Amino acid sequence: MADTTDDTVSDEDFADVLSATRDFVRNVVVPRESEIMADDRVPDDVREQARKMGLFGYAIPQEWGGLGLNITQDVEMAMEFGYTTLALRSMFGTNNGIAGQVLVGFGTDAQKARWLDGIASGDVVASFALTEPGAGSNPAGLRTKAVRDGSGDEVAWSISGQKQYITNAPTADLFLVFARTRPADDDGQGIAVFLVPADAPGVTVGPKDAKMGQEGAWTADVGFDEVRVGDDALVGGAVDIGYRAAMTSLARGRIHIAALSVGAAQRALDESVRYAATATQGGTPIGEFQLVQAMLADQQAGVMAGRALVRETARLWLSGEDRRIAPSTAKLFCTEMVGTVADLAVQVHGGAGYIRGVPVERIYREVRLLRLYEGTSEIQRLIIGGGLVRAAQRER
């Protein structure tokens, strides 16, 4: 899949977009983090400001109403989003990422014309319905089924199955539903992806999941009971596009999650440095203690390494040099790194770091999920290790 947003936004224009985003994150959202956490929702006025800024469609091509940022620009945005509550990014993350990119990369022109303008404007919330009980990081295990029946103008697909942990499901207008049309065979995995309106008969959305962290970022189970859609709902008009679309979209999304991790790690580091410079023990700022300085140094090294890796990985994606091993490497390193940095941040804060309302306590809980979704760390290790071995074998 080509990165269709390449070279559409100049460096100068992007600098303005990034500056406005940083100002929004740090001066509008950061002061309201406690409110978002307590209410378990992003306030309507914050959502509306994000919508007006074009954040629901920053990675959607301009021809379809978005800002048209490419992947190297996307990661710079993600590092800003990661600096605050991850509920902000989650609100529009699926529109720009794993859901929106399936349509951008694999949808027909008619499907793009029908949905992408609404997705880019924020009028439509798109949700990526892949994960199931028993089929998460490996889509090959999907059990949701799509059966084609009828003839002539009455042809339809009937979709039945259960999805789990679906981001933005409670607010979704459109589900991109991955379903098996036949058993895997020599021709492919037999997985298709369908565009299913949230109000279609047979679609049920469960209650919001009660999670460890990421308050305000809503997920839920979604059920499909003989949901009927026409051939025009089959993404790309082909029954074997689903698996490739999922893998491509997830690989691109892994770079974004890595960048998000760097932003969260930077925030944890900044909070640690600020606390170490002002909090005292025995009248001495704790930042003057060498063991505290060592923790800060380890945090700084992780953040800098992660930022460099994310930027290089985005460059490799844009050039087409590496769209498999590098994204998994970046996600593995950066999501593990932010977990370590957040843990050190709590340690630097001492008892204060364990108190609800202190930013590093929230960060510690929030970033734990980053090692799980869009492919666990274990799956990334398999992709990386297996990919390296297969590449060496091909060269023999």
PyMOL commands that set and color helices and strands:
alter all, ss='L'
color gray80, all
select helices_A, chain A and resi 11-39+44-52+55-57+62-64+71-81+86-96+100-106+109-121+139-141+152-154+169-171+231-233+235-237+241-278+286-288+290-319+325-354+359-371+377-394
alter helices_A, ss='H'
color red, helices_A
select strands_A, chain A and resi 126-129+145-149+156-167+174-180+191-197+203-205+219-229+280-281+284-285
alter strands_A, ss='S'
color yellow, strands_A
deselect
rebuild
show_as cartoon
